């Protein structure tokens, strides 16, 4: 079994009467892109700050590469890189100079090595420009370049695409995939942008009100429970009337030039037979089980 490199053990944070994180237990295994999901205020950022030893838990512990954070402190974070919110740089200095200063706080780094990582995040041609001229997306990529200097085995990203335009989101997403697939880096990605996580995450955990609601493989979780099926037929209005005569298909409704029905995926062949036997020409039946649908159903209490 793949090694667990990050584990929270009954991790809890209380602020007076408010329980921000409630006995949270998650495991991140080597090589995963782990989506850490939840609505705003769910406790994601508080959890990440505890993992990074920026705030202390009320109860529980964190194990990183087998070391207890309570016992080892910052020594447990030697192979961890993190970008929390917007990275802070000296705006009047170039990216190269920022990397020299900030990346060399523990030990000097060569310009050759710095340029290697600026190239990797697509900023080599802007290395000499003042950071104040950078877009938000470029700042995010520079933050990633800075943490890559220490060649971490685990990268933790807290809402890395917040405030980015679609192109910036795409660039950050592709970089995360590249780091995972080609660099063998494990990534914990906190986000409330579900479609972003769905495109890249292999595992996920959803928290709500500080509690773990569900966790597991993104692929397996999205196979469970009801999905929305998009149907294309020759007579959609008539098909909707026909389907609604059956209690199983009362959710059938016109959707664009087709029909949408809420249905378990294993019942799709049965739905197809009903339509064909009734004389309808079925051109396509496409399940639309998205992470967003799963997430909203879960948060609203519809998922088991």
N, C-alpha and C positions, 0 to 999 in steps of 0.2 A: 504494500500500500504506500502511496506517495506520502512523504513526510509532512506533518503539520508544522508549519513554521510560525504561525500566529494563532494564539488561542486566548479567548477571554473566558475567565472563570467567575461566574456569578458577579460580573462587573456591575457595580451600582454607584450612582451619583445622586445625592440628594442636596437640594438647595432649600434649606429651611423646610417648608411644608410641601415643596414641589419635588417629586421624584422624576428626575430627568432621564435616568437610565436605571432599569429595574432588573437586576440579576441576569444580565445578558451573557449568553454562552454562544460563541461562534468559533468556527475553525476555518482557517485559510491554509490550503495545502500548496506545496511547492508547484510552481508553474501555472497556477490558476490566474485568471482575471476574475476577481471576486467583486460582484456588484453589491454594494451596501446601500440599501434603498429604504426610503421612508419619506413621508410628507415633511414639509418644513416644520421644525419643532419636534420631530420624532425622537431626537437624541443622537443623531448621526455625528454631528460635529463634536458634541460632548464626549462621545465614545472615542473618536479619533484623538482628541486632546488627551484623554486618559492613556490611550495606547502609546502616544508620543511623550508621555511623562510631563506634559505641559500643565495638567491639573491632576490632583490626586483623587482616587476613588474613595467613596464613603465605605464601600465594602468590596471584596473580591480582589482579583489580581489579573495580570496579563502575562502570558508566556510568549517570548519571542525567541525563536531558534532554541527552545527548551529552557531558556533562562527566565526566572521570575523577575518581573520589573520591580517588584517591591524590594527584592534582595539586591539585584544587580544595578538598578537605576539606569542612568544613561549608557552604561556599558552594554546593556542589552540592545541598544539601538545602533550599534556600530555598523551593522550591515543593512540599515534602513534609511531610505531617503523619502522625504515628504514635501508636498506642496499643499499648504493649508491656506485657503482663500487666495488673494492676489499676492504674488511674490513681490517683495520690496527690494528695489535697487536704487543706486545713486543715479538719478535721472540725467545729470550733467556729464556723467562718464559714459564711455563706450561699453558695449557688451563685453568686449575682451577685457577691459580694465576691471569691470565689475566681477568678472569670473576670476581674475587674478587676485583681487582683494578678498572676496567672499569665499572663493574656493580654496584659497591658501591660508585660511584662518588657522587650520591645524598643522598643515605642512605646505611648503611651496609647490605650485603646480607649473608645469612648463606650458609655453604658448602652443607648442605642438599638440599637447594633450587637450588643451582648451579648444583649439580649432577643430580637433577631432569630434568633439561633442557638439560644438556649434554647427558643424557640417551635418551631424546626425539629426539635429532638430530643424535643419533648413535655414540657419541664420548666418552661415559663414560669409555670405556676401554683404551682410550688414554688421559684421563684427566691429567695425570701426566707428559706427554711428552712435551718437548719444542715445541712451535708452529712452529718454523723454520723447524721442521721435517715433518710438515703437507703438504699434497698435496693441490692444489688450491681448489679442491672440499671440502676438510675438512675445509679449511679456510672459505669457503662460509657457511658451516653448523655451524661453530663456530660463525660466524657473526649473523646467525639466532638465535642461542642459546642466544647470548648476548642481542638481542632486545627482546627475549621472557621473559627475567627476569622481565621486567616491565609489562608483561602480557597486551600488547596493544590490542585494539579492531580493529585497522587498521594497516596493515603492507604494506609498500611501498618498492618494490624491483626493482631496476634499473639494467636491464641486468644481472640477478643473475646467468645465466649459461654461461656467456662469458668466454671462455678459458677452459671450462671443457671438459673432455672426455665424451663419451657416458654414462659411468657408473655414473660419477659425475652429469650429467644432469638428469639422471633417479632418483638419490637420492634426488636432490633438488626438482624435480617435485613431487615426492611422498610425500615429507615433506610438500610442499605447499598444496597439496590435503588433507593431514591429518589435518593440521592446520585449513583448511576451514570446513571440514566435521565433525571433532570430537571436535575441539576447538571453532568453531563458529566465527573464525577470518575472517575479510574482507581483501582481498588482492588486491592491485593495482600492476600489474606486467607489467613493461615496457620491451619490447623485440623487436628484429627484426628477431628472430628465430620463424617463423610462425608455424611450425609443433609442437613446444613445447607448444605454447599458445593454439593451436587448441585442444590439448589433455586435457587441464585442465580449460580453461577459460569458464565462463558462459556468460559474456558480453564483448563487445570490442568497442574500438574507434580507428579509423585509422586516423593519421594526416600526412600531406604532406606539405612541405614548411610552417610549423607552423600553418596550418589551419586544422580544423576538416573536414575530407572528408566523413566519415560515422560512425555511431554508432548504437549499438543495440545488441540483442541476437545473439550469435555466430551461434546457430542452425538456427534461422530464416534468418539471412543474407546469410548463405550458401545454403539455399533453393531457393534464388532468382537468376534470370538470367540464362545464359547458363552454362551447365556443360559438361564435357567430358564423353561420354558413352563408356565403353569397351564391345565389343561384341565378343562372341565365337560362331562360326558357323562351319558347316562341310566343307564349301568351301570358305574360307575368300577372296581369290583373286577375285573369280567370284562375291562374294557379294559386294566387293568394287566397281567393275565396274557397277553392277546393281544399287547400291545406288547413284552413281554419275550421273545417268540419271535423278535424281530428284534434283531440285535446292536446296531443303531443306537439302540435305545430301552431298553437294559438298565437305565438309571437310573430308569425309570418307577416311581413310588411314590404311594401314597395320601397326599393332602395336604388335610386338612380334609374337605370334601365333594367334592373334585375330585382331580386327578392332577397331579403335578409331574414334568417331564422336562427333563434337561439337553440342550440342542440348539442348533445354530447357527440364527440367525433366518431365514436364507434356506431352511432346510429345513422350516419350519413348514407351508407348503402341502402338501408331500409327506406329512407326518405326518397332516394332516387327511384327505387322500385315503385313506390306509391305514385310518383308523378308519371313515370313511364306507363304503368298499367292503366292510368287514367287518360292516356292519350296525349300527354304533353311531351314535346321534344326538349330534352334537357341538354343544353350545350356545355354547361360546366357547373360544378359544385366545388367551391373553394372555401376551406376553413379559414377563419380569420381570428385565430386565438393569439392575441398579442399580450405582451407583458403589461401594457397599460390596462387592458381589460381585466387581466388577472389581478393586478394591483388594486384597481378601484373596487372590484368585487370583494377582495380580501379586506380592505380598509372599511368598506361599508357593511361588512359582516356576512357576505353571501358565500364566501368560500369556507370549507370545513377547516 
